[in-house]
Amino acid sequence: MRRMNDFWRKSWISVLGAIFILSSIVYLFKLSLSLGWLTDSLKIGLGLALGAGAALVGLKLLGRLKLAGEVATGLGAAVLYATFAFAGIYYALWDSMTIFICMLALTLTISILSFKMKLRLLMIMALVGGLLSPMLLRPETDQVFTLFLYLLVLNSAFFTVSIRLAWTELKLIGFAGTWLLYLIYFIQMHPVLDHFWSLPFRYAFAAYLFFTLAFFFSSWKSNLKFDGLNLYISFVNALIFGLWAMITLDGIASFGYPLLVMGLLYVLLAVVVYRLTGAFSTSVIVRLIGGILLLLLAFTQFGQGLDVKPLLSVYFWLVVAAGMLGIGQWKHWDGLRGGALAIWLAVGCYWFYTTWDTPWGIWFGVYLPFLNWAALAWELLAAMGFYVSLNGRFAKLSDRDNALLASVLSVLSHLVVGGLLTIQVDNMITYYQLERFIDLDLSLSVAWGIYALLLFVWGAYSRQNLYRTFGSVVLLGVAAKTLLLDLSGSETVYKVIVLFVLGVITFVIAYVNGKWKVPGEGVSKPEEAPSER
């Protein structure tokens, strides 16, 4: 990097001068075209003669005046690139294969010459000229495939020299110039975006894939240094492609597909880096986490616009949380388990909010309470919460804090059970059209009475007074709701049945409460013997 800075400090003025000269030549081409001075064939012939002549003069000067020779040779190469761009991109005077062969021959010649003689300035001027020419010569017709071949040859050769000689600026210029050309031609051509695998998306994906692999190969050849500039530019490359994917796929296909491919690619690269270095280094972690995050974002994109999207999201994030929890339990990583709990809590809140308008996910063609996809989501949420409350001990927390966390998780899991009972009773009455026979509010009172009983049973099992208090609050709430609200209106047999059932539930709760012994209860102190006087 220091050598690159020193080089640019000495040579940037020469490069800028060459850019101005090349721009004047390119605009002379365009001016002659608009005024009809010369025929197209004559323009191409003059361009080839001027470029080759300047290159030959530069080669002659290399032995005596190296700087002047590099400038002249680089300028000649840039003029030749401009001529090829004029012949194959601005006007389709040459077919794609002719342009490809000419580009390949010129680029290989420049690359070999620069590599053998260490002509860094020549490479820079040729690359800048090769990228600048299509920017200035913008065609009226679509010659994008020719431009694609043009850039493929240019970037492949210049990246190779950059990697072999550690000339970092070559790959940076190629990267920036290619994406800038994509922007210019996207605006210029107004391409048709009517399907997923459209030409703009294809070219953007090709550029993304090329630069991702090129920067990875550059890191590999740099003594397995997979961090630093190559890593940062790779993520900039991913960001640019992501933005273009959003633009080209908007309203056509889900953005999740490119995210899925990007995520899989970065996870694969993380595995390759780990196998090459044998260390779980920062570069491995960054690629792995980045790939996993992209995969998570990809899966959240699928199902957009579908009524079952909330249900799909709940299942997906529960699988993610369960995976994190399992690995955290296995490796004893508190951070991973804490992340799993955070996801579990967020999913629970999300499901409480969205479940009321989400399809039930009927099994077997008929609605069965507690046996449907929506109910299973509640059940999995509750099961995970109960599991962590019983087994999720964190090493960095004290015994008291672990006990408090377990109690909180257990209470939250019981709230999930309460939500399950509520929504399933509501759905059952709606599906079977039982409103004429069964009152919804009274049925919910019975469900919540059963819920209070479950709280007392759980408290007796876990020997914690917290659930006695929680169950008592629920039971009192059920009593107040039933006696003050649900009994209003006309008398019905169903109200009698509900009151009787609630009475039975209350007696069962009283029985459980009477049998409940917490540590310290039921241990009588021995009576003191009377003192003799």
DAHU-V506555 format. One line per field, one symbol per residue. psi: psi as a letter, one per 20 degrees, with the letter a starting at -180 (. if undefined). A space follows every 10 residues. Layout:
psi->???
This chain:
psi->hghgggghhh ihhgggghgg gghhgghhgh ghghikgqrg hhggghgggg ghghgggghh ihhgngghgg ggghhgghhg ghgghghhgg qlhqrhhggg ggggggghgg ggghghjlng hggghggggh hhghhhnpqh rolhhghghg hggghgghhg hgghjknhhg hggggghghg hggghghgim qpnirglrgg hghghggggg hghghghghg illknjabgh gghhhggggg hgghhgghjp jgrpihghhg ggghghgghg gggghghjqm rghggggggg ggghgghghi hqjpiqhjgh gggggghhgg ghgggghhhg ilohghhhhg hggggggggg hhhihhjpqh mpqjjqpppi mrhghhgghh ggggghghhh impphiqrhg hggggggghg ghhhhggghg gghhgghghg gjljhhhppg ghhhggghgh ghghggghhh gilpihhggg hgggghgggg gghhghiqaq prhhhggggg ghgggghggh gghhippqph qjoqppqppp qq.
